[in-house]
């Protein structure tokens, strides 16, 4: 389903019952059980099967948005972004590049298993492509040419605050490994001042040795 890449910048921290409740409250909808079940396996991320055929058109669906815990995080698109692109609150957006979107369609649906709609803003078209989320996922197929590298330059990097990354490196705990690695990757690519970056690496190496690894 998901690639499982160690550096997956579309993946969020593990979903909880509280985060599901929060997201549904913000969106004012009930999310599909099939979507929630998938997010409980991994909270969003890059897909293995990216090819989606819509009529004669082929779409590359790079990832599925996970369940965020704050405004602007994955399915919880910010109000400013929705205004910028003219996006309706009647949809929950699973994937999009600004011009085209794939979304759970709640326009005429009140339950927890809405259809999935393809939205083309440039053409002004909204096309229902699957009866529900589970059916939508079955439409995705594998194509080798659509696979990306683990270290693709220019892609979006996941942000973590410096203090959280630093603490994760000092702790040397397995459950902090993702935050440590993704955070250091972020600052390694984006930081103009490498003093902090190398200081953290030095601290991590010393802590690693002291722990006897």
N, C-alpha and C positions, 0 to 999 in steps of 0.2 A: 504493500500500500504506500507507505512512506519510504524514502530512500534509507533513512537511518544514518545519514552522514553525521559525523561528529560535529562538524561545523555546519549546522543547518540554521540559517538566520531567519527562517520563517517559523521556527518552532518556539512555542512559549513554554513556561514552566508548567508542571503538571496541573491539570484541571482538578478542582474540588467542587463539592456540592455547593459551597458558598459562592464560588465564582460563577457557577452555572446559574444560580438564583439571581446573583447580581446582574449578570448579562441579560437574562430574560427580563428583569425589571427595567433595565435601561432601554432595551429594545421594544418592550411591551409586547412580547410574543412568547410562545412556547416553542423551544427548539426541538427538532426531530430527534426521536430516540436513537435512530441510526447514526445521526451526526454526533450526538453526545457520546455514544458508545465508541465511535472512532476516536474522538478527542480524548477519551479516557485511556485509550491505548497510547496515543501521542497527541499532544495538544497543538495540532497544526504542523505544517512542514512541507518540504518538497516532496512531490509525488514521483513514484516510479513510472506509472502509466500517465503520460501527459497528453497524449493525442486524443482530441475530441472532434468528431465529424459532425457538422451541422449543415445538413443538405450537402452542397458541393464545397462548402468551406471547411477548412481544417484549422482548429484552434489549438494552441499549445497552452495547456493549463499547468503552470509551473508548480503551484502549491495550492493548498487549501488553508484558508484562514482559521486560526484557532480561537478559543474563547478567551478574550482579554479580561483584565481585571480593572481597567481604567479607560477613560475616554480616549479614543485615538488608537487603541491597541487592537489590531486585527478586526474581528467582526464588529467591534465597537468603534466604527469609523467616526471621526470627529465631525461635529456640526459644520465646521469651516470647510472641511474637505467635501462634504456632501453639497454644500452651497456652491463651492468652486466648480464641481462637475455636474451640478443639477441633479443629484441623486435623491430619489424618493425614500422616505422613512418606511414605506410599505414593503421594503426588501431588506433581507439580511445578506450582505455581500460576502461571498465565499472566495472570490478571486476577481481581480480586475487590473487593467493597465491604464485606467483613466478614460479611454475611449470605449472600451468594451468591458462588460462585467458578467459574471455568473452569480446568481443570487437565489436565495430562498424567497419565493413569491407569496407574500401575505395579502396582496391586494383584495382578493376575493375569498380569503381562507382564514378561518378563526381557530383551527385546531393546531396540532403539533406535527403535522406531516405534510407541509405544503409542497407544491411543485417547484421545480428548478427552472429558472428563466434565463435566457441569454439576452443581454441588453446591449444594443449597438447605439450609442449616443449620436454618432455622426449621421447614421441613417434614420435615427428616430424610431428604431424598431425594437420591440420586445417579443421574443419568441419562446414559448414554453417548450423545453426540450426533454423533460423527464417528469414523470408523475410524482416522484419524491426524491429525496436525497440518495437513498439506497439505489434506486434505478439510475440516477445520474452517475454514481460511481462505477456502475457496470458498463457505462458507455465509454469510459476512459480506457485506452489501449496503449500498449508499449510501442515506442519507435526509437531506435538507437540514436538517430540524429538529433533527437530532442533532449538527450541526457546531457547534464552539465558536469563540469569538473568540481571536485570538492573545494578547490581553491580558485574559483573564477573571479578574476579581477573585475572591479567595477560593480559588483553586486552589492546589495544592501547588507550592511553589517549590523548585528544586534548590539544595542547599547546597554551597558551596565555602569552605574556610578563607580568612580574610582575607589571609593572607600569599600564598596562591596567586593570589588575585584581583589583589592589588596587583602581584605580579611579572608577571602576564599583561598588565596595563595598561602597565607600564614597557617590556616587551619589544616591544610593537607587532607581534608576529608573527601571521601569518594563522592558524597552527594553534592559537593561544591565543585566538582571537576569541570562540569559544563560551563558554569559561570566563570570560572578561572580561565579556561581556554578561550571561550568566546569573547570574554572581556579583554584579554590580552591581545587577541587577534584584532579587535576593534581599535584599541589604542596603538597597536603596532602599525596599522594602516593609516590612522587619522591624526595621530598626535605629531605636532610640529616639534615638540620638545621631548626628546627621547630619554631625558634624565630620569623622569618618573618611571618610565617603562623598564629601563635597565635596573633601577633600584629595586623594583618589585621582583624582577627575575632573580636578582642576587638574594633577596630576602627569602624567596621560595626555595632556591637551591639549598640555602643554609638550613631552613626548616625541614626540608626533605631529608637532608643528611642527619640532622639531629633526631629525627623520628626513626632512623635506622633502616630506611628503605634501600 
